[in-house]
Amino acid sequence: MTFTAWTSTLGQRFGEGSRDYIFADGYFCPDTDQKFQQFLTQNPAKAPNTIVVLNSGGGNLAAGLRMGIIIRQQKMWTQVGSQLPLMIPQNENIPAQSVPYIAEPASPPFPGECDSACTLAFMGGTHRTIGYASNYGVHQFESASQTPDPTLQAQTEAVSAQIVTYLSQMGISPDYMGYMVQKTGNDVTNLSMKVLQQLHIVTPHWQTKWQIAPLNDNSGFYLQGTSTDSWGTHEIAFVCPPKASSSSAQPAPAASPLALEADFYLDPGVRSKAQDLVGAVQEYVLVLSGQFVPLSLSAKQAPAQVVGTRLVKSLSLSGTLLQNLENGNYPDIGLAFIFDPAAKLPMRLLKFEAELDSALLKQFAGTCH
């Protein structure tokens, strides 16, 4: 296996910042983990969350396990991919007749494969992704073949126990073992994205927690969603709209459709400082489970604010949109800040997303009546 370091700034323009990669290509030999450790010593990481991009047909299982442990100790991320655009025609999930019509990525990581021992090394990543058109294939390890030899049987049991322990340490479902034994030899079972998610082999881009918490002045409650991604901790705060005041001299106003005020807090992290960005905000886009909903207000009409280290924007959500959120039609919610290109910032936008607890939102909205 060979190792190549590469720093990419291609994602900066669209809010992803620069990324440090280590491309790991080739088969796992008994000393691959030692060579990997030597490479890290000679090429120390320039930034946190260095991504180890694995492209391997497998090899020595023990070396794969040990390399995965090193990756986890270094708190690195992992991705299946390659530094060269050679893999798309070999992907099982893409029909061969469709290949000529598919636009390949313009820059690495390109599609790659991760089979056998590579799949175990991949699990060491604290954040794990399978790149577009990449394969993740598992099969039975060699010593697991049926044999009457008691020595080999004992070795099989010992290796199996070692793998199960490793899966637990890496947060992977033990059901992974069932997929491993389906095929033998060089034939592999390529796991679908659905299975990869079920086994916790791939990880989400963000983690979100929701709770109903008291307001700072203890005058009521609000629904707080805290979302953590690679750049920082972001927040969405749903609050009841202020109640209209009424006097005995005037009739009470007619009931209006329910609305909720939502405050979106975005942390730029190391990408920039909020105070350097707030004046360049041009517009806002609501992000609903991958759908982008432009809002009918500009930053001039409703400028963003800075609170601490975060950009903040308040929106009023009502009507059909609020009903869809309460009914779970949009499992995820977020906000994008679009910047004026004339500001000549290193980025055009920043966004964050959160998993929405629609049941808790509906419960909270009910208290606003």
Stockholm file with secondary structure:
# STOCKHOLM 1.0

chainA/1-369         MTFTAWTSTLGQRFGEGSRDYIFADGYFCPDTDQKFQQFLTQNPAKAPNTIVVLNSGGGNLAAGLRMGIIIRQQKMWTQVGSQLPLMIPQNENIPAQSVPYIAEPASPPFPGECDSACTLAFMGGTHRTIGYASNYGVHQFESASQTPDPTLQAQTEAVSAQIVTYLSQMGISPDYMGYMVQKTGNDVTNLSMKVLQQLHIVTPHWQTKWQIAPLNDNSGFYLQGTSTDSWGTHEIAFVCPPKASSSSAQPAPAASPLALEADFYLDPGVRSKAQDLVGAVQEYVLVLSGQFVPLSLSAKQAPAQVVGTRLVKSLSLSGTLLQNLENGNYPDIGLAFIFDPAAKLPMRLLKFEAELDSALLKQFAGTCH
#=GR chainA/1-369 SS CEEEEEEECTTGGGTCCCEEEEEEESCBCTTHHHHHHHHHHHSCCSSSSCEEEEEBCCBCHHHHHHHHHHHHHTTCEEEECBSSSCCGGGCTTSCGGGGGGCCCCSSSSBCCEEETHHHHHHTTCSSEEECTTCEEEECCCGGGSCCSCHHHHHHHHHHHHHHHHHHHHHTCCTTHHHHHTTCCTTCCEECCHHHHHHTTCSCCSCEEEEEEEECTTSSSEEEEEEEECSSCEEEEEEECCCCCCCCTTSCCCCCCCCEEEEEEEECCGGGCCHHHHGGGEEEEEEEETTEEEEEEEETTTSCCEEETTEEEEEEEEEHHHHHHHHTTSCSEEEEEEEECGGGCCSCSEEEEEEECCHHHHHHHHHTTC
#=GC SS_cons         CEEEEEEECTTGGGTCCCEEEEEEESCBCTTHHHHHHHHHHHSCCSSSSCEEEEEBCCBCHHHHHHHHHHHHHTTCEEEECBSSSCCGGGCTTSCGGGGGGCCCCSSSSBCCEEETHHHHHHTTCSSEEECTTCEEEECCCGGGSCCSCHHHHHHHHHHHHHHHHHHHHHTCCTTHHHHHTTCCTTCCEECCHHHHHHTTCSCCSCEEEEEEEECTTSSSEEEEEEEECSSCEEEEEEECCCCCCCCTTSCCCCCCCCEEEEEEEECCGGGCCHHHHGGGEEEEEEEETTEEEEEEEETTTSCCEEETTEEEEEEEEEHHHHHHHHTTSCSEEEEEEEECGGGCCSCSEEEEEEECCHHHHHHHHHTTC
//
